Amino acid sequence: MKVGVVGLGTMGAGIAQLAVEAGLETVGREVTDELGEKARGRIEHFLSRKVEKSQIDSFDIGLLSLTTDVSAFAECDVVIEAIVEELEPKRKLFAELERVCRADAVLATNTSALSVTEIAGATSTPERVVGMHFFNPAPLMPLVEIVRAERTSDGAFGTAYALGERLGKHPIRCHDTPGFVVNRILIPLLNDCVRVLDEARVTPADLDAGMKHGAGWPMGPCELVDLVGIDVHVHASEALWEKLREPRMAPPARLVAMANAGLLGRKSGRGFYEYGR
Ligand code: 3HC
């Protein structure tokens, strides 16, 4: 099986890493060679750490080929999209993928909260479009949601499910509803946490300690939003709010202000916390 990954940011690089680790030929696309090389460096680093820690025997980074050109996906069996979390760029990409990919290739989106059906609607073959929603950090989080859009075929759904298993994940099946399963619950919950910061006049560190030590979370909500990316969380939150109109879904003003100020969390070096770069 040959897998394509479009966008090698945090999520895309993590997905490409899983594919390489699973021994699959992988084509990764970024907009510049430099960004592609940066992702390859990250993938090599994490896989080398796994070898050092005896979690895997070896890996073959030669399985990963980099490109800036979408036509390099022509021979892929499955292409997973992990680009910016906005509907129009995704729809444009899927229309392009439909043109360049084999007719039997499955086209998957890693969208967090956009409608897979609306993305699929940009193609004339929506039956081969499916959601494959990984969680951040993709190499460490065991879950992948396999999302059935209105017109997804059983064949495409089955291929995506099997690929999820092949990548070592625990797939769950769901339908194309806003936020699918986990984000439908997690995003308003994280929004509540951020609102509590102001309401209870508690510091991010104390709120995080509260949820870790009082609710058993593996990391605190502020650390988690910093990891996910403030901008990614705001986009997902806006998408849920647009569809469901529940006040808890709307992104808290504090997060919108942080996103506008470029405080995006770990990836920008500063969010609720500061990170060495
Ligand atoms: N690939 C492989 N290994 C990686 C890695 C990667 N991309 N990133 C980090 N690691 C490695 C680190 O290198 C580290 O090993 P090393 O220090 O020996 O080199 C190892 O993983 C463990 O790192 P940590 O000590 O940080 O690991 P923890 O045991 O603390 O667990 C965690 C980290 C799994 C992230 C845990 O804190 C956790 O489960 N947090 C919650 C994450 C979560 O909820 N994610 C979901 C977010 S919501 C989402 O993604 C949806 C989206 O649509 C918005």
Residues whose N, C-alpha, C, O or C-beta is under 5 A from the ligand:
A	BS01	3HC	F46 R49 S112 F134 F135 N136 P137 P139 L140 P218 M219 V228
